[in-house]
Amino acid sequence: MKSHRTIGILLAVLVLVLSSCAPRPQTPSPVPTSSPTIAPSATPSPTATPTPLPTPSPTPDLRVYDINPRELLMTKEDLLKDEELKKDKYYLPNRLWIERLTNAKIVSQWTVEKGTEYLAATGRVEGWFVVFKRGSTAVVAPEEIGDNVVLFRTSEGALALLNTYSNCSALDTEFVLVESSFKVGDATVACQQKEMQSGGENRVTFLIEFVNRNVYHRVSGWGWEDEVRPELLEKVATILNQNLMALSLSAKETYEP
């Protein structure tokens, strides 16, 4: 009985030893879960915006007056068109009160350096000057009314005179600009010069300068301060501009003195 018990104990011990030496089952590693592939969302096509057609710029009107400037000079008939000036019977005293102003004469009057610069900057062709004298005192008006007309190759040349070389705009001018709402032609300026007399009253020269395309006009009035009424000179400038507007235009200025 004792040997049977001993054999049983030995068998039990052997079972325990074998069970402890047997490999343990491994815990399976987790299988990586693959991330679902996200299909790219469809990018909506941009709405086609029609390309606006360019708006063509208006073609600038570069036409000019192609004429002898003598024909544009103020005349006695022009002064007779105004009822007030008509009463003062303006007249031309003699042939010295009307003058042709060639480019050569401009250079001699302005000095060679300044005159040559002016001609090159403006494309001046030729000019004329006239002064009419008052023959009556029926209406309060300037003692003298004058006009200086100048023809240029281009409209830019006429504007260059008005803006840089004229009596109203030149740096060395003795004239003072006058604010005015009066406008005629393409551009207009007004200025005046006063000269104090011994009696304390002023003699005044009033100028209205304007350009219409390639033509420049300088309307002048001279006399005692209370006589030189700007509104009368504005009427003269309007008449001269109307004379221009009645003329035909050319693609190019071809007149040669």
C-alpha positions in Angstrom: 0.0 0.0 0.0 2.9 2.3 0.8 4.5 1.7 -2.6 1.3 2.4 -4.4 0.9 5.8 -2.5 4.5 6.7 -3.3 4.0 6.0 -7.0 0.8 8.1 -7.0 2.7 11.1 -5.4 5.5 10.8 -8.0 3.0 10.8 -10.8 1.3 13.9 -9.5 4.6 15.7 -9.1 5.6 14.7 -12.7 2.3 16.1 -14.1 2.9 19.4 -12.3 6.4 19.7 -13.6 5.4 19.0 -17.2 2.5 21.4 -17.0 4.8 24.2 -15.8 7.3 23.5 -18.6 4.6 23.5 -21.4 4.7 26.7 -23.6 2.0 29.2 -22.8 -0.3 30.3 -25.6 0.7 33.7 -27.0 -1.8 36.5 -27.0 -2.4 37.4 -30.6 -1.1 40.8 -31.6 -3.9 43.1 -32.7 -4.4 43.2 -36.4 -3.9 46.8 -37.6 -7.1 48.2 -38.8 -6.5 49.9 -42.1 -7.9 53.5 -42.3 -10.5 53.7 -44.9 -9.3 55.6 -48.0 -11.2 58.8 -48.3 -12.1 59.5 -51.9 -11.3 63.1 -52.8 -14.3 65.2 -53.0 -15.0 66.5 -56.5 -13.9 70.2 -56.9 -16.7 72.1 -58.5 -15.7 73.7 -61.8 -15.6 77.5 -61.6 -18.5 79.2 -63.2 -17.3 80.6 -66.4 -17.4 84.4 -66.2 -17.6 86.0 -69.7 -14.6 88.2 -70.4 -15.9 91.7 -70.9 -15.0 93.2 -74.2 -12.9 96.3 -73.9 -14.7 99.5 -74.5 -13.0 101.4 -77.3 -11.8 104.8 -76.3 -13.4 107.6 -78.4 -11.0 108.6 -81.2 -9.7 112.1 -80.3 -10.7 114.8 -82.8 -7.4 116.2 -83.9 -8.7 118.3 -86.7 -7.4 121.8 -87.0 -8.1 125.1 -88.7 -6.1 125.4 -91.9 -6.3 129.1 -92.8 -4.4 132.3 -93.1 -4.7 133.8 -89.6 -5.3 137.3 -91.1 -8.8 136.0 -91.9 -9.4 135.3 -88.3 -8.4 138.7 -87.0 -11.1 140.9 -85.3 -12.7 143.3 -87.7 -14.8 146.5 -87.3 -17.8 144.4 -88.5 -17.3 142.1 -85.5 -17.6 145.0 -83.1 -20.7 146.2 -84.9 -22.4 142.9 -84.1 -22.8 144.0 -80.5 -25.4 146.7 -79.9 -23.5 148.5 -77.2 -20.2 148.6 -78.9 -21.9 149.6 -82.2 -22.8 152.9 -80.6 -19.3 153.8 -79.8 -18.2 153.7 -83.4 -14.9 152.0 -83.1 -12.5 152.7 -86.0 -9.0 151.9 -87.2 -6.9 155.1 -86.8 -4.3 154.1 -89.5 -2.4 151.2 -90.9 0.0 151.2 -88.0 -2.7 149.9 -85.8 -2.8 146.6 -87.6 0.3 144.4 -87.9 1.5 141.1 -89.2 3.6 139.2 -86.6 5.9 136.8 -88.3 8.1 134.3 -86.5 11.1 136.3 -87.4 9.6 139.4 -85.8 8.8 137.4 -82.6 12.4 136.3 -82.3 13.6 139.8 -82.7 11.2 141.1 -80.1 11.7 138.3 -77.6 15.5 137.8 -78.1 16.9 135.0 -80.1 17.1 132.5 -77.2 13.6 133.0 -75.8 12.0 133.5 -79.2 13.5 130.3 -80.6 12.5 128.3 -77.6 8.9 129.6 -77.9 8.7 128.7 -81.6 10.1 125.2 -81.0 7.8 124.5 -78.1 4.6 125.7 -79.8 4.9 125.2 -83.5 3.8 128.7 -84.2 2.9 129.5 -87.8 2.0 133.2 -87.9 0.0 135.9 -86.0 -1.7 139.2 -86.5 -2.5 142.2 -84.2 -5.1 145.0 -84.5 -6.4 147.7 -82.2 -9.6 149.8 -82.8 -10.2 153.1 -81.1 -13.4 154.4 -79.7 -15.0 157.2 -81.8 -17.8 158.1 -79.4 -18.7 158.1 -75.7 -22.3 157.0 -76.2 -21.7 153.9 -74.1 -19.2 153.4 -71.3 -16.7 151.1 -73.0 -12.9 150.8 -73.4 -11.1 153.5 -75.2 -9.4 150.8 -77.3 -10.3 147.2 -78.1 -7.7 144.9 -79.7 -7.2 141.4 -80.9 -4.0 139.3 -81.3 -4.7 136.1 -83.2 -2.1 133.3 -83.7 -2.2 130.1 -85.7 -0.3 127.0 -84.7 0.4 123.6 -86.3 -1.5 121.8 -83.5 -4.0 122.3 -80.7 -1.2 121.5 -78.2 0.8 124.4 -79.5 -2.0 126.9 -78.9 -2.5 125.5 -75.4 1.3 125.8 -74.7 1.1 129.5 -75.5 -1.9 129.9 -73.3 -0.4 128.0 -70.4 3.2 129.1 -70.5 4.0 132.0 -72.8 1.0 134.3 -72.8 0.6 137.6 -70.9 -1.6 135.9 -68.4 0.6 132.9 -67.7 4.2 134.0 -68.3 6.4 134.0 -65.1 7.7 137.5 -65.8 4.3 139.0 -66.6 3.0 142.1 -65.0 -0.6 141.0 -65.4 -2.6 139.6 -62.5 -5.0 136.7 -63.1 -8.7 137.5 -62.7 -11.2 134.8 -61.5 -14.0 134.6 -64.0 -16.7 132.1 -64.8 -16.6 133.1 -68.5 -15.5 130.3 -70.7 -15.2 130.1 -74.5 -13.4 127.8 -76.8 -11.3 125.0 -75.4 -9.6 127.0 -72.6 -9.9 130.5 -71.3 -8.0 132.8 -68.9 -8.4 136.4 -68.0 -6.0 138.9 -66.4 -5.4 142.6 -66.0 -2.8 145.2 -65.4 -3.4 148.5 -63.5 -1.3 151.7 -63.8 -1.9 154.3 -61.2 -2.1 157.8 -62.7 -1.1 161.1 -61.0 -4.7 161.8 -60.2 -5.1 158.6 -58.3 -7.2 156.8 -60.9 -6.1 153.7 -62.7 -5.6 153.0 -66.3 -6.4 149.3 -66.9 -5.5 146.8 -69.6 -7.9 143.8 -69.4 -7.1 140.6 -71.4 -9.2 137.6 -72.3 -7.1 134.8 -73.8 -8.7 131.7 -75.3 -7.9 128.9 -77.6 -10.0 126.9 -80.0 -8.1 124.0 -81.4 -5.0 125.4 -83.0 -6.0 129.1 -82.9 -5.2 131.5 -80.0 -7.0 134.8 -79.5 -6.1 137.6 -77.1 -8.9 140.1 -76.7 -7.8 143.3 -75.0 -9.5 146.4 -73.6 -7.7 149.5 -72.5 -9.0 152.7 -70.8 -10.0 154.1 -67.4 -10.9 151.5 -64.9 -14.6 152.2 -64.9 -14.7 152.0 -68.7 -13.0 148.7 -69.2 -16.0 146.5 -68.6 -15.1 142.7 -68.8 -18.6 141.8 -70.0 -18.1 143.8 -73.2 -14.8 142.0 -73.9 -16.5 138.7 -73.2 -19.0 139.6 -76.0 -16.1 140.2 -78.4 -14.4 136.9 -77.5 -17.7 135.1 -78.0 -18.1 136.6 -81.5 -14.6 135.7 -82.5 -15.1 132.1 -81.3 -18.4 131.9 -83.2 -16.5 133.0 -86.3 -14.2 130.0 -85.8 -17.0 127.6 -85.2 -18.5 128.4 -88.6 -15.3 127.3 -90.4 -14.6 123.9 -91.7 -11.8 121.7 -90.2 -8.9 120.0 -91.8 -6.9 116.9 -90.8 -3.7 118.9 -90.9 -2.5 122.5 -90.9 -0.8 123.2 -94.2 -0.8 127.0 -94.4 2.6 128.6 -95.0 3.1 132.3 -94.5 
